[in-house]
Amino acid sequence: MADLIRQFARLIRICVSTPAGRIGIAIFVAVVCLKLGAVYATVRLVQWTGEFYSAVQSIDGPEILRQIGIFAVIVGLNSARHIISEYMRKHLELRWRRVLTSHALDVWTRNKAYWHLAYRPGSAIDNPDQRIADDCRLFVGGLLGELLDVIQAVVGLFSYVALLWALSDFALSLEPLGLAVEIPHYMVWAAFLYAAMSSVATHVLGRRLKPVLAEQQHREASFRFALARWRGHFDEVALSNGEAAERRRFDLRFEDVARNWRDLVKREMILQSFTYPFQHSVLRIPLFVAMPGYLAGHVDFGGLMQIGMAFSNVVTTLSWFIFSYRDLAELAATATRLDTFLEAAGDYHDRPGPIHLVDTPDRLELADLSVRSPTGVPLLRVPALSFQHGEHAWIRGRSGLGKTTLLKAISGFWPHGDGRIMRPADSVMVLPQRSYLPSGSLIEAAAYPGLPGRFGQGAIVRALGLVGIDEEAGADARQVETLSGGEAQRLAMARLLLHRPRFAILDEATSALDAAAERQLLQRLRQELPDTTFIMIAHREPPGFSNLRRIDLDQPAAPVISLSA
C-alpha cells in the first residue's frame, strides 16, 4: 500500500508540475465546489420527499402540485450544475493528460531511453506505446473520477448523517434474553454497521482482481502490437505466403487474452455475487429497518419515506468503496504500470556511460575503445583510430564482427563497452541499411528528423530528383509506404543532401541498388557534398571514390583495427 501511495504521489506531482498543470488545480477546486452542490441538492430532495409524501397521505391536491413544482426546480438546477461540472472536469482531464503524456514522451525519447528499454537484459517494460497512449488517459480519468467521488462522499456523509440523526429521533426497543435494551437513533448505527460489513465482504471477495486486471492490460496490448507489427510488413508477409503463420501467431496471442479474460470473469463474478444484490437492495433495506418506528407510530408515511431516503444516502456514501472497487483496482494497476515505465525510462537520463563521449568540431576519433555484447562478450577493440575531415574511408569485416554495433557506439547509445569517442555530435549522420521512414509524404520523410519548413519544398523536391526519385508533381501526396527497397535507400540519401553533415556514415546503405545505380548515386553525393566526409561500411568496395582509405576488421578474436592505403 505504501508503494502504491508513492506511485500516485509521483504521478500527481507530474500532472501539476507545469504552469498548465497548476492552472488545473484551480479548475479542480471549482469542480469540487460544483460537485458539493450535489450534496445540498440531495439533502433538499430528502426534505422534499417527506413533504411530498405527507401531502399524498393527506390527499392535499394543491400542496401536491406545489411540491411537484419544487421538484422540477431542484432537478433543473441540479442538472445545470452537473452539466457545468462535467464540462469543466473533461477539460481538466485533457489538461492533465496532456502534461502527463508530454512528460512520458520526454523521458521515453530523451537520451535514447526507448532504445535502452527495448534492448536491456531482463527488461520488464512491455508495450511502452500502450503505457503512454492508454495508461496516461486511464490514470488521469480514473484519478479525477475517484478523487471527486470520494471528496463528495466525505462531505456528503456528514450532511446525510446529521440529517438521518435528526429524523430518527426515536429508539429501537429490544428484549434479548429478557433484558430491556433501547438503541437511540438506531437508524444511524444500522447504516454504519451495514456499510462496514458490506465493505469488508467486498474487499475479501475482490482482493485478487487487481493483478488479473493488470495482466489483462498487458495481454491486450501484446495482441494489439502483434497486429500493428504485421501491418508494417505486408509486402514481406505476402511475398513469403506467410498469412497462415501470422494467423497462428494471432490466434496464440488472442488465446492468451481469452485465457486471462476467463480468469477475470471468474473474479468479477465472485465479486458481483455480493455487489449486485447489494446495489439492488440498498434502496429497500432502509424501509425494512425503519419499519419498527413506523409501526410504533413514531413517524408517519412521509417520515418513513424521508428516513428511508436519508438512510439510503448514508449507506450509499459509506459504500463508495464497494461501488468503486473494480475501478479502484483498475486505477491501481494502471498507476503501477505507468510509474514503473516512467521510473525505468528516467534511469537513463543524465547517466554517464562507460564509453566516454567528447564533442569535437571537425574530427572523428576513437581511443582505447572496446565494444561488447549485452552479455559481456567482447566484439571489437579499437586502440586508436582517427578520421580527419575530408578523408573518406571504407570499413569492412566479416558478418557478426560488430561493425553495426560500432556505429551505435559512435552515435552515443551503445552502453556495453569502454573507451573514448570524439565526434561532432550535431554533425554526424548515420544511414543504416533500412532507414526509418515516418508515416506521411515523401516531403516529410526526406526532411526527417527535421521539419519540411526548415528546407523548403523546392529544395526537398530538388534533393529527391538528384537521388533518382523524380516526384516533382506528387512528392507531397505520395506516401512512403509505396516506396520499394531501393527507393527507400535513395530517399535516405536525399536526407544527406538536405542536412549536409560533416561526417556521413553509411552502413550497407546502398545494398538494394545495382552496381551502376550505386556508383551514380555515390558520385552525385560527392559532387553535391564536397565538405562531407563519407565513412562506408560494406562487404564490397564502394564505387565512385578515389584514394579511399581501407579499414579491415578481420581478426576473429579480439579484433584490432588495421589500416591500409
HELIX and SHEET records of a PDB file:
HELIX    1   1 ALA A    2  CYS A   15  1                                  14    
HELIX    2   2 PRO A   19  GLN A   57  1                                  39    
HELIX    3   3 GLY A   61  THR A  109  1                                  49    
HELIX    4   4 ARG A  110  LYS A  112  5                                   3    
HELIX    5   5 ALA A  113  TYR A  119  1                                   7    
HELIX    6   6 PRO A  128  GLN A  130  1                                   3    
HELIX    7   7 ARG A  131  ASP A  135  3                                   5    
HELIX    8   8 CYS A  136  LEU A  167  1                                  32    
HELIX    9   9 PRO A  176  GLY A  178  5                                   3    
HELIX   10  10 TYR A  186  GLY A  206  1                                  21    
HELIX   11  11 LEU A  209  ARG A  231  1                                  23    
HELIX   12  12 PHE A  234  LEU A  239  1                                   6    
HELIX   13  13 GLU A  243  SER A  281  1                                  39    
HELIX   14  14 ILE A  285  LEU A  295  1                                  11    
HELIX   15  15 PHE A  301  LEU A  318  1                                  18    
HELIX   16  16 TRP A  320  PHE A  323  1                                   4    
HELIX   17  17 TYR A  325  GLY A  346  1                                  22    
HELIX   18  18 LYS A  403  SER A  411  1                                   9    
HELIX   19  19 ALA A  425  SER A  427  5                                   3    
HELIX   20  20 LEU A  442  ALA A  447  1                                   6    
HELIX   21  21 PRO A  452  PHE A  455  1                                   4    
HELIX   22  22 GLN A  457  LEU A  466  1                                  10    
HELIX   23  23 VAL A  480  THR A  482  5                                   3    
HELIX   24  24 GLY A  485  HIS A  499  1                                  15    
HELIX   25  25 ALA A  515  GLU A  528  1                                  14    
SHEET    1   A 2 ALA A 171  LEU A 174  0                                        
SHEET    2   A 2 VAL A 181  PRO A 184 -1                                        
SHEET    1   B 4 ILE A 355  ASP A 359  0                                        
SHEET    2   B 4 GLY A 417  ARG A 423  1                                        
SHEET    3   B 4 ARG A 363  ARG A 372 -1                                        
SHEET    4   B 4 PRO A 378  GLN A 388 -1                                        
SHEET    1   C 6 VAL A 428  LEU A 431  0                                        
SHEET    2   C 6 PHE A 503  ASP A 507  1                                        
SHEET    3   C 6 THR A 533  ILE A 537  1                                        
SHEET    4   C 6 ALA A 393  GLY A 397  1                                        
SHEET    5   C 6 ARG A 549  LEU A 553  1                                        
SHEET    6   C 6 SER A 562  SER A 564 -1                                        
END                                                                             
